[in-house]
Amino acid sequence: MNAIEHVLLAVMAAGRGDTATALEQLSRAQRHARTTARRERQIVQIAALVIAKDAARAAGLTFEHTLEFPDDADLLAQVAGEAR
């Protein structure tokens, strides 16, 4: 699995209220992201903010990320949407 797949599993778990699994998957995503492109590291950071319920910071970083990587808009919508 790559960092993005772990992020998606983390936000799905958070959306179900399964904090332990969300944090475990987020930790795995963070480990994988250490050696990946900045794009993936930012997505992992956005997911961490979403899971931590820091909506304002998540929204700001999502906005900046989408400006630079517009093709990630659907992915980021999924990351934010799953954790609600």
Buried (B, 14 or more C-beta within 10 A) or exposed (E): EEBBEBBBBBBBBBBEEBEEBBBBBBEBBBEBBEEBEEBBBBBBBBBBBBBBEEBEBBBEBBEEBBEEBEEBEEBBEBBBEBBE
